[in-house]
Amino acid sequence: MNFDSKDKTENRDFEGSKFREKVYSKVVRAGKRTYFFDVKATRKDELYLTITESKKRGDYDDNAFFEKFKIFLYREDFENFSNGLADVLDYIKENQPPTGEDENSILNRDFVEVDFDDLVK
């Protein structure tokens, strides 16, 4: 399988011995969090997905760092993962208590971000 894309980059795997090819990436910013959806190829050119959540944090000395959590999702798990995700999203949509506001007014409202870690200082 040959991937000819200007988005193509090579990344070292965890062992540092072989290169992994990043085939496609999508970045989603959501408040304080950023999600990275990266499609990569294995040594056998099988595609898999990594989902990374990154959140900027700070310690008590105001030194900023990023906390990252990563999920690896392989082809044999795509359907089950997709079905499970769709199921829980449908459940949330159907069972979310009404707020008295329509979805558009909620999306356009200004929010004040509260970091609960700051409340204990």
C-alpha positions in Angstrom: 0.0 0.0 0.0 1.5 3.3 -1.0 0.2 6.6 0.5 1.0 9.7 -1.6 -0.3 12.6 0.5 1.3 15.9 1.4 0.1 15.2 5.0 2.3 12.1 5.2 4.9 12.1 7.9 7.1 9.5 9.4 7.1 8.8 13.2 9.2 6.4 15.2 7.4 3.7 17.0 7.8 3.0 20.7 10.9 0.7 20.2 12.5 3.4 18.0 13.7 0.7 15.5 11.1 1.0 12.7 9.3 4.0 11.2 5.5 4.3 11.3 3.8 6.3 8.6 1.1 8.8 9.6 -1.4 8.6 6.8 -4.1 11.1 7.9 -4.7 13.3 10.9 -7.6 15.3 12.3 -7.3 17.8 15.2 -10.5 18.7 17.2 -10.3 21.5 19.8 -12.9 21.2 22.5 -12.5 23.8 25.3 -9.4 23.0 27.3 -9.0 19.7 25.6 -7.6 18.9 22.2 -8.3 15.5 20.5 -5.9 14.1 17.8 -7.3 11.4 15.5 -4.2 9.9 13.7 -4.5 7.2 11.1 -1.2 5.2 10.9 0.1 2.1 9.0 1.6 -1.0 10.6 4.6 -2.8 9.2 2.1 -4.8 7.1 0.5 -1.6 5.8 -2.7 -2.2 7.9 -4.3 1.0 9.0 -5.1 1.7 12.6 -6.3 4.7 14.6 -4.8 6.5 17.6 -7.0 8.9 19.5 -5.1 11.2 21.8 -6.6 13.5 24.3 -4.4 16.4 25.4 -5.1 18.8 28.2 -3.0 21.7 29.3 -2.4 21.6 33.1 -0.3 23.5 35.5 1.3 22.7 38.8 1.4 24.9 41.9 4.3 26.9 40.6 2.4 27.7 37.4 4.6 25.5 35.3 2.5 24.4 32.3 2.5 20.9 31.0 0.3 18.7 28.8 -1.4 15.6 30.1 -2.0 13.1 27.3 -4.0 9.9 27.1 -3.9 7.7 24.1 -6.2 4.9 22.7 -5.1 2.6 20.0 -7.9 1.2 17.8 -7.2 -1.6 15.4 -9.3 -2.6 12.3 -10.8 -5.7 13.9 -12.3 -3.5 16.7 -13.6 -0.6 14.5 -17.2 -2.0 14.1 -17.6 -2.9 17.8 -16.1 0.5 18.9 -18.3 2.4 16.5 -21.4 0.6 17.5 -20.7 1.1 21.2 -20.0 4.8 20.7 -23.1 5.3 18.7 -25.2 3.4 21.3 -24.0 5.5 24.3 -24.3 8.8 22.3 -27.9 7.9 21.4 -28.6 7.0 25.1 -27.2 10.4 26.2 -29.3 12.3 23.6 -32.5 10.4 24.6 -31.9 10.6 28.4 -30.4 14.0 28.9 -32.6 16.0 31.1 -34.2 19.0 29.4 -32.5 22.3 30.2 -35.2 24.6 28.9 -32.9 25.9 26.2 -32.6 24.8 22.6 -29.3 23.4 21.4 -28.4 26.5 19.4 -28.7 28.9 22.4 -26.5 26.5 24.4 -23.9 26.4 21.7 -23.8 30.2 21.4 -23.7 31.0 25.1 -20.5 32.3 26.7 -19.1 30.0 29.4 -16.7 30.7 32.2 -14.2 27.9 32.4 -13.8 26.7 36.0 -10.8 24.5 36.9 -11.9 22.6 40.0 -8.2 22.1 40.9 -8.1 25.9 41.5 -10.9 25.7 44.0 -8.9 23.6 46.5 -5.9 26.0 46.6 
